[in-house]
């Protein structure tokens, strides 16, 4: 929502907003954007000359329980969703949609950053914060627009995927793994909107897709030109000679024999994969030079909450990852084992999304923490529990304990700090959630820098 608000302000509109139950980093980010924001829902928040009320996806924001919606409807103000608005206002642009089960935010931000560093004033919309970009949303003066394409539903009443409204000219498809089980009960349900997305690409478009069996199985659905990418040799773009470290180095290999040396400060094999996909998209369309690409990739500092190192002086690295799904959580854990192979890994995990809280996905806990020495688990939130098969905290703890991983439930920030203050000093700690994590990302770094 902040990204769309910034896009619209860039385009010359007056913007204000309301929300509730928000938490850092987005709450603090929005507070500094310079337009009026209130953290209560009240009809008094509506400007007298309001033209459009744009609703987020959260069930708490829509319907008759929201006094702003009621007041706007009473005076005939148009009520829409951000996905509908984005589709309308970008209809005349050259849209690249970045879609997939994971990697969307990083790839969208990276693509926007490389274009910006190469002198292309493209627009963008990103559902996360990147320190390498001035904002999460930008209108831009160039024809190109880069949109993070979320497969989640437009609204509680409109069950289309958001990206179905973005009329892409080009596509970067990073992954196709079953997610959002509360909305898509089966993989076929989850796959269906992606099939429609592929079918909607024009024949003149470019579809850059990860060389993965699930994507290969549906690639024939598009009339666009298909280019593959991977971290293993394939007929498209791939990485070779990867050397991991605080700065990782590798060679980007292209289908015409290109061999481009690149380096990155991003952690994990999945980020090498993200870089290859973005590079393939931009180079295939001739939007950047090889030299410009290398410089921009090296200067990209990533995405907040996507493997950020939060500590400054502590000998025990405290890293924050984004764990909204199984694949994202596994990627973060594997990155920790890759970059800190000799340190015991402690994970602090919050099952925040509907998928992690659903009994339909309880088997995720059977393998997700493989490689961790210990796991602290925070109770799942209760909002929306009645809309799906919510697991209890006890069920989640028992399922995790049955795998043999040492796990313990912590219900307060103080309890978590008490556990983490007993570390030996040779560990690495990963905070993993898409939720507030009891405020630990804000409070723990100073504690670690003092203790370790």
C-alpha positions as CSV (number, residue, x, y, z in Angstrom):
1,X,0.0,0.0,0.0
2,X,2.9,2.4,0.7
3,X,4.3,1.7,-2.7
4,X,1.1,2.5,-4.4
5,X,0.6,5.6,-2.3
6,X,4.1,6.8,-3.4
7,X,3.4,6.0,-7.0
8,X,0.2,8.1,-7.0
9,X,1.9,11.0,-5.2
10,X,4.7,10.9,-7.7
11,X,2.0,11.1,-10.4
12,X,0.7,14.3,-9.0
13,X,-2.1,13.2,-6.6
14,X,-2.8,14.1,-3.0
15,X,-2.5,11.0,-0.7
16,X,-3.4,10.3,2.9
17,X,-3.9,7.0,4.7
18,X,-5.2,5.0,7.6
19,X,-4.2,1.6,9.1
20,X,-4.2,-0.3,12.3
21,X,-2.1,-3.0,14.0
22,X,1.0,-2.2,12.0
23,X,4.6,-2.9,13.1
24,X,8.2,-2.1,12.0
25,X,9.9,-1.8,9.7
26,X,6.9,-0.7,7.6
27,X,5.3,1.4,10.3
28,X,8.4,3.4,10.9
29,X,9.0,3.7,7.1
30,X,5.5,5.0,6.4
31,X,5.9,7.5,9.2
32,X,8.7,9.2,7.4
33,X,7.1,9.4,3.9
34,X,5.6,12.9,4.4
35,X,1.9,12.4,3.9
36,X,-0.8,12.2,6.6
37,X,-1.2,8.8,8.1
38,X,-3.4,7.9,11.1
39,X,-3.4,4.6,13.0
40,X,-7.1,4.4,13.7
41,X,-10.0,3.9,11.4
42,X,-12.3,6.9,11.7
43,X,-14.6,8.6,9.2
44,X,-13.0,11.9,10.2
45,X,-9.9,10.8,8.4
46,X,-11.6,11.2,5.0
47,X,-10.7,14.4,3.2
48,X,-13.8,16.4,2.2
49,X,-12.8,16.4,-1.5
50,X,-11.9,12.6,-1.6
51,X,-12.0,11.1,-5.1
52,X,-11.0,7.4,-4.4
53,X,-10.8,5.2,-1.3
54,X,-8.2,2.4,-1.9
55,X,-8.5,-0.6,0.4
56,X,-5.8,-3.1,1.3
57,X,-6.4,-6.8,1.3
58,X,-6.7,-7.3,5.1
59,X,-10.1,-8.4,6.2
60,X,-9.8,-5.9,9.1
61,X,-9.9,-3.0,6.6
62,X,-13.0,-3.8,4.6
63,X,-16.7,-4.1,5.1
64,X,-19.1,-2.5,7.5
65,X,-16.7,-2.7,10.4
66,X,-14.6,0.0,8.8
67,X,-16.2,3.4,9.4
68,X,-14.2,5.0,6.6
69,X,-15.7,2.5,4.1
70,X,-19.2,3.2,5.4
71,X,-18.7,7.0,5.2
72,X,-17.2,6.9,1.7
73,X,-20.0,4.7,0.4
74,X,-22.6,6.9,1.9
75,X,-21.4,9.9,-0.2
76,X,-20.7,8.0,-3.4
77,X,-16.9,8.0,-3.2
78,X,-15.4,5.3,-5.4
79,X,-14.0,2.4,-3.4
80,X,-11.4,0.2,-5.1
81,X,-8.4,-2.0,-4.3
82,X,-4.7,-1.2,-4.9
83,X,-4.4,-4.0,-7.5
84,X,-7.3,-2.5,-9.5
85,X,-5.8,1.0,-9.2
86,X,-2.3,-0.2,-10.3
87,X,-3.8,-2.0,-13.3
88,X,-5.7,1.2,-14.3
89,X,-2.9,3.7,-13.9
90,X,-0.2,1.6,-15.6
91,X,-2.3,0.6,-18.6
92,X,-0.2,2.8,-20.9
93,X,3.2,1.7,-19.6
94,X,5.6,-1.1,-20.6
95,X,5.0,-3.4,-17.6
96,X,7.4,-6.1,-16.4
97,X,5.7,-8.2,-13.7
98,X,7.9,-10.1,-11.3
99,X,5.9,-13.2,-10.1
100,X,6.6,-16.4,-8.2
101,X,6.2,-18.1,-4.9
102,X,9.4,-16.5,-3.6
103,X,12.0,-14.0,-4.7
104,X,9.5,-11.4,-5.9
105,X,10.5,-8.5,-3.7
106,X,14.2,-8.9,-4.0
107,X,14.0,-9.3,-7.8
108,X,11.7,-6.3,-8.3
109,X,13.9,-4.1,-6.1
110,X,17.1,-5.3,-7.8
111,X,15.6,-4.7,-11.3
112,X,14.5,-1.2,-10.3
113,X,17.9,-0.5,-8.7
114,X,19.9,-1.6,-11.8
115,X,17.7,0.4,-14.1
116,X,18.0,3.5,-11.9
117,X,21.8,3.1,-11.7
118,X,21.9,2.7,-15.5
119,X,20.1,6.1,-16.0
120,X,16.6,4.6,-16.8
121,X,13.9,6.5,-14.8
122,X,11.6,3.5,-14.7
123,X,8.6,3.3,-12.4
124,X,8.3,0.5,-9.8
125,X,6.1,-0.9,-7.1
126,X,7.7,-3.2,-4.4
127,X,6.1,-4.8,-1.4
128,X,9.2,-4.4,0.8
129,X,11.8,-1.8,1.7
130,X,15.2,-1.7,0.0
131,X,17.9,0.6,1.3
132,X,19.2,0.8,-2.2
133,X,16.1,2.6,-3.4
134,X,14.6,6.0,-2.3
135,X,11.1,4.6,-1.9
136,X,9.0,1.4,-2.3
137,X,7.0,3.0,-5.1
138,X,8.0,5.4,-7.9
139,X,6.1,6.7,-10.9
140,X,9.1,7.4,-13.2
141,X,9.3,9.2,-16.5
142,X,10.4,6.3,-18.7
143,X,7.9,3.9,-20.3
144,X,9.1,1.0,-18.3
145,X,7.3,0.0,-15.1
146,X,8.5,-2.9,-12.8
147,X,5.7,-4.4,-10.6
148,X,5.9,-7.0,-7.9
149,X,3.2,-9.4,-9.0
150,X,1.5,-11.0,-6.0
151,X,-0.6,-14.1,-6.5
152,X,-2.6,-13.4,-3.4
153,X,-6.2,-12.4,-3.9
154,X,-7.3,-8.8,-4.8
155,X,-9.7,-8.6,-1.9
156,X,-11.9,-10.6,0.4
157,X,-14.7,-10.4,-2.3
158,X,-12.5,-10.5,-5.4
159,X,-10.7,-13.8,-5.5
160,X,-8.6,-13.0,-8.6
161,X,-4.8,-12.9,-8.0
162,X,-3.5,-9.3,-7.9
163,X,-1.1,-9.8,-10.8
164,X,-4.1,-10.7,-13.0
165,X,-4.8,-7.0,-13.2
166,X,-1.4,-5.8,-14.2
167,X,-1.4,-6.6,-18.0
168,X,2.3,-7.5,-18.3
169,X,4.3,-6.9,-21.4
170,X,7.2,-9.0,-19.9
171,X,7.5,-11.5,-17.1
172,X,10.1,-12.7,-14.7
173,X,8.8,-15.9,-13.1
174,X,11.0,-17.0,-10.2
175,X,9.3,-20.0,-8.8
176,X,6.1,-22.1,-8.6
177,X,5.7,-23.9,-5.3
178,X,2.4,-24.4,-3.5
179,X,1.8,-21.5,-1.1
180,X,-1.1,-19.6,0.5
181,X,-3.0,-22.8,1.4
182,X,-5.8,-20.9,3.0
183,X,-6.7,-19.4,-0.5
184,X,-5.3,-22.2,-2.8
185,X,-6.0,-25.5,-1.1
186,X,-4.3,-27.6,-3.8
187,X,-1.4,-27.0,-6.1
188,X,-3.7,-27.0,-9.1
189,X,-5.6,-24.1,-7.4
190,X,-2.3,-22.3,-6.8
191,X,-1.0,-22.9,-10.3
192,X,-4.2,-21.7,-12.1
193,X,-3.6,-18.0,-11.9
194,X,0.0,-18.4,-13.1
195,X,-1.3,-20.2,-16.1
196,X,-3.6,-17.3,-16.8
197,X,-0.7,-14.9,-16.3
198,X,1.4,-16.8,-18.9
199,X,-1.5,-16.9,-21.4
200,X,-1.9,-13.1,-21.1
201,X,1.6,-12.3,-22.2
202,X,1.7,-10.8,-25.7
203,X,3.7,-12.6,-28.5
204,X,6.0,-9.7,-28.6
205,X,6.8,-10.1,-24.9
206,X,9.7,-11.8,-23.0
207,X,9.1,-14.4,-20.3
208,X,12.3,-15.1,-18.3
209,X,11.7,-18.1,-16.2
210,X,13.6,-20.3,-13.7
211,X,14.6,-23.6,-15.2
212,X,12.5,-25.7,-12.8
213,X,10.2,-28.7,-13.5
214,X,7.0,-27.0,-12.3
215,X,7.6,-24.0,-14.5
216,X,8.9,-26.1,-17.5
217,X,5.6,-28.0,-17.3
218,X,3.6,-24.8,-18.0
219,X,6.0,-22.8,-20.2
220,X,4.0,-23.8,-23.4
221,X,1.1,-21.8,-22.2
222,X,2.7,-18.5,-23.3
223,X,3.1,-17.1,-26.8
224,X,5.9,-14.8,-25.5
225,X,9.6,-15.6,-26.1
226,X,10.9,-17.8,-23.3
227,X,14.4,-17.4,-21.8
228,X,15.5,-19.8,-19.0
229,X,17.8,-19.1,-16.1
230,X,19.2,-21.2,-13.2
231,X,22.2,-21.6,-10.9
232,X,23.1,-24.8,-12.8
233,X,24.0,-25.0,-16.5
234,X,20.9,-24.7,-18.7
235,X,20.1,-23.5,-22.2
236,X,19.7,-19.9,-21.0
237,X,21.5,-17.9,-18.4
238,X,23.2,-19.5,-15.4
239,X,25.9,-18.9,-12.7
240,X,29.2,-20.8,-12.4
241,X,32.3,-20.7,-10.2
242,X,30.4,-19.3,-7.2
243,X,32.6,-18.4,-4.2
244,X,30.5,-17.5,-1.1
245,X,31.7,-15.0,1.5
246,X,30.8,-11.7,3.0
247,X,31.0,-10.7,-0.6
248,X,30.2,-13.5,-3.0
249,X,31.7,-13.8,-6.5
250,X,30.5,-15.7,-9.6
251,X,30.5,-15.6,-13.4
252,X,27.2,-15.0,-15.2
253,X,27.1,-17.2,-18.3
254,X,24.8,-16.3,-21.2
255,X,23.3,-18.4,-24.1
256,X,25.5,-16.6,-26.6
257,X,28.7,-17.4,-24.7
258,X,28.7,-14.3,-22.5
259,X,30.8,-14.6,-19.3
260,X,30.3,-11.6,-17.0
261,X,32.0,-11.5,-13.6
262,X,29.7,-10.3,-10.9
263,X,29.8,-9.9,-7.1
264,X,27.2,-9.3,-4.4
265,X,26.9,-8.8,-0.7
266,X,23.6,-10.6,-0.6
267,X,23.6,-13.9,1.4
268,X,22.5,-17.3,0.1
269,X,22.4,-19.4,-3.1
270,X,18.8,-18.2,-3.7
271,X,20.1,-14.6,-4.1
272,X,22.6,-15.8,-6.7
273,X,19.6,-17.2,-8.5
274,X,17.7,-13.9,-8.1
275,X,20.6,-12.0,-9.6
276,X,20.8,-14.3,-12.6
277,X,17.1,-14.0,-13.3
278,X,17.1,-10.2,-13.1
279,X,20.3,-10.0,-15.2
280,X,18.8,-12.2,-17.9
281,X,15.6,-10.0,-18.0
282,X,17.5,-6.8,-18.4
283,X,20.3,-8.0,-20.8
284,X,17.9,-9.8,-23.1
285,X,15.9,-6.6,-23.6
286,X,19.1,-4.5,-24.0
287,X,18.1,-2.2,-21.2
288,X,21.5,-2.2,-19.5
289,X,25.2,-2.8,-20.5
290,X,27.3,-5.6,-19.0
291,X,29.5,-3.0,-17.2
292,X,26.5,-1.2,-15.9
293,X,25.0,-4.4,-14.7
294,X,28.1,-5.5,-12.8
295,X,28.4,-2.1,-11.0
296,X,24.7,-2.0,-10.0
297,X,24.7,-5.6,-8.8
298,X,27.7,-5.0,-6.6
299,X,26.1,-1.9,-5.0
300,X,22.7,-3.5,-4.3
301,X,22.2,-3.9,-0.5
302,X,19.2,-6.1,-0.6
303,X,15.8,-5.9,1.1
304,X,14.9,-5.2,4.7
305,X,14.1,-8.4,6.6
306,X,15.7,-10.5,3.9
307,X,18.8,-11.7,5.7
308,X,19.7,-8.3,7.2
309,X,22.6,-8.4,9.7
310,X,21.1,-6.4,12.7
311,X,24.2,-6.4,15.0
312,X,27.2,-4.1,14.7
313,X,29.8,-5.4,17.1
314,X,28.5,-8.7,18.4
315,X,30.6,-11.8,17.7
316,X,27.2,-13.6,17.5
317,X,25.7,-12.5,14.2
318,X,22.0,-11.6,14.5
319,X,20.3,-12.0,11.1
320,X,16.7,-11.2,10.3
321,X,15.0,-13.3,7.5
322,X,11.6,-13.4,6.0
323,X,9.8,-16.6,6.7
324,X,6.3,-16.2,5.3
325,X,6.4,-19.7,3.6
326,X,8.2,-22.9,3.8
327,X,10.5,-22.2,0.8
328,X,11.4,-18.7,2.1
329,X,12.2,-20.1,5.5
330,X,14.3,-22.9,4.1
331,X,16.2,-20.5,1.8
332,X,17.1,-18.4,4.9
333,X,18.2,-21.4,6.9
334,X,20.2,-22.8,4.1
335,X,21.9,-19.4,3.6
336,X,22.9,-19.3,7.2
337,X,24.4,-22.8,6.9
338,X,26.2,-21.8,3.7
339,X,27.7,-18.6,5.1
340,X,28.3,-19.7,8.7
341,X,29.0,-23.4,8.3
342,X,30.9,-23.8,11.6
343,X,28.4,-22.0,13.8
344,X,25.5,-23.6,15.6
345,X,22.3,-22.0,14.2
346,X,19.6,-20.8,16.6
347,X,16.3,-19.9,14.9
348,X,13.6,-17.6,16.5
349,X,10.5,-18.4,14.6
350,X,7.0,-16.8,14.5
351,X,4.3,-18.7,12.5
352,X,2.6,-15.5,11.4
353,X,1.0,-16.3,8.0
354,X,-2.2,-18.3,7.6
355,X,-0.1,-21.1,5.9
356,X,2.2,-21.5,8.9
357,X,-0.8,-21.6,11.2
358,X,-2.9,-24.0,9.2
359,X,-3.2,-27.7,10.1
360,X,-3.2,-28.3,6.3
361,X,0.4,-27.3,6.2
362,X,1.5,-28.8,9.6
363,X,3.9,-31.1,7.8
364,X,6.0,-28.1,6.9
365,X,7.4,-28.3,10.4
366,X,8.7,-31.9,9.7
367,X,11.7,-30.5,7.7
368,X,11.8,-26.7,7.8
369,X,14.3,-26.5,10.6
370,X,16.7,-29.1,9.3
371,X,20.3,-27.9,10.1
372,X,19.3,-25.8,13.1
373,X,20.8,-26.5,16.5
374,X,17.8,-25.1,18.3
375,X,14.5,-23.3,17.7
376,X,12.5,-20.8,19.8
377,X,8.9,-20.6,18.6
378,X,6.6,-17.7,19.3
379,X,2.8,-18.3,19.5
380,X,0.8,-17.9,16.3
381,X,-1.5,-14.8,16.2
382,X,-5.2,-15.3,16.5
383,X,-6.6,-12.9,13.9
384,X,-8.5,-14.7,11.2
385,X,-8.2,-18.0,13.1
386,X,-11.8,-18.8,12.4
387,X,-11.4,-18.6,8.6
388,X,-9.1,-21.7,8.3
389,X,-7.9,-24.8,10.2
390,X,-5.8,-23.0,12.7
391,X,-3.2,-25.1,14.5
392,X,-2.7,-24.6,18.2
393,X,0.6,-23.5,19.7
394,X,1.0,-26.9,21.4
395,X,0.5,-28.7,18.0
396,X,3.2,-26.6,16.4
397,X,5.6,-27.2,19.2
398,X,4.9,-30.9,19.3
399,X,5.3,-31.3,15.6
400,X,8.6,-29.5,15.7
401,X,9.9,-31.5,18.7
402,X,9.0,-34.7,17.0
403,X,11.7,-34.0,14.4
404,X,14.5,-34.1,17.0
405,X,15.3,-30.4,16.8
406,X,15.6,-28.8,20.2
407,X,12.7,-26.4,20.4
408,X,11.0,-24.3,23.0
409,X,8.0,-22.0,23.1
410,X,8.5,-18.4,24.2
411,X,5.5,-16.2,24.7
412,X,7.1,-12.8,25.5
413,X,10.1,-10.8,24.4
414,X,11.6,-11.1,27.9
415,X,11.4,-14.9,27.7
416,X,13.1,-14.9,24.3
417,X,15.8,-12.6,25.6
418,X,16.4,-14.8,28.6
419,X,17.0,-17.8,26.4
420,X,19.2,-16.0,24.0
421,X,21.3,-14.4,26.7
422,X,22.6,-17.9,27.6
423,X,24.3,-18.6,24.3
424,X,27.9,-19.8,24.3
425,X,29.1,-17.1,21.9
426,X,29.9,-19.1,18.9
427,X,26.4,-19.3,17.4
428,X,24.6,-17.4,14.6
429,X,21.0,-16.4,15.4
430,X,18.2,-16.1,12.7
431,X,15.0,-14.2,13.4
432,X,12.4,-15.6,11.0
433,X,8.9,-14.4,10.4
434,X,6.7,-12.1,8.3
435,X,5.3,-10.7,11.6
436,X,6.4,-8.4,14.4
437,X,8.4,-11.1,16.3
438,X,7.5,-9.6,19.7
439,X,9.6,-6.5,18.7
440,X,12.8,-8.5,18.9
441,X,14.3,-7.1,15.6
442,X,14.4,-3.7,17.3
443,X,15.3,-4.7,20.9
444,X,17.7,-7.6,20.4
445,X,20.6,-6.0,18.5
446,X,21.6,-3.7,21.3
447,X,21.4,-6.6,23.8
448,X,23.7,-8.8,21.5
449,X,26.1,-6.0,21.0
450,X,26.4,-5.6,24.8
451,X,26.5,-9.3,25.7
452,X,28.6,-10.7,22.9
